[in-house]
Amino acid sequence: MLYTALNSLSLAASAFAAETEQDQNLGQMVNAASATGFLVAGLIALISIFLIIDMVRRIRRTRYREQVRQELEAEIEQMDSEGGHEPKVD
């Protein structure tokens, strides 16, 4: 019984030592950021910002085109209901 308890204690101690060693290695890897990593992250951020701005412009342009199209259709429909007069074009 004592042998089993000591064996369990020994296994737990070796597992703790292995975890401690892995934690130290992980800490070294996490702190290994370099200027290249920051540069890549910055470039990705800038590209994302430019893509978002472009997308907003395109959506706004599409909405304006749709609004103008609806206004023109309404104007044409109004002209047709008034007797078919064509608008004068200068």
PyMOL commands that set and color helices and strands:
alter all, ss='L'
color gray80, all
select helices_A, chain A and resi 2-30+35-81
alter helices_A, ss='H'
color red, helices_A
deselect
rebuild
show_as cartoon
